Amino acid sequence: MVDIHHKMVDTGIMLEGVFGNQTTEKVLLSLFHYGETYVAAIAKDFKVAENPVRMQLERLEQSGIIHSKLMGRTRVYSFNP
């Protein structure tokens, strides 16, 4: 909740309209908070399934917003510099 002109606004609803869905919002918030992260960590933090998280990460990577690298067997994502 954010105070905008003395009215409380639910930022989750506000941001969902910008990002298209809640999963994308969660992925971006996690990347912003941690700097880099991976599918299982995002899914665990937000108590959601891994597949929708993976799909959004792939979509964001294809659009050039984020990039990934392999660290061992784990694909780690971060914002594209």
Secondary structure, 3 states (H helix, E strand, C coil): CEEECCEEECHHHHHHHHHCCHHHHHHHHHHHHHCEECHHHHHHHHCCCHHHHHHHHHHHHHCCCEEEEEECCEEEEEECC
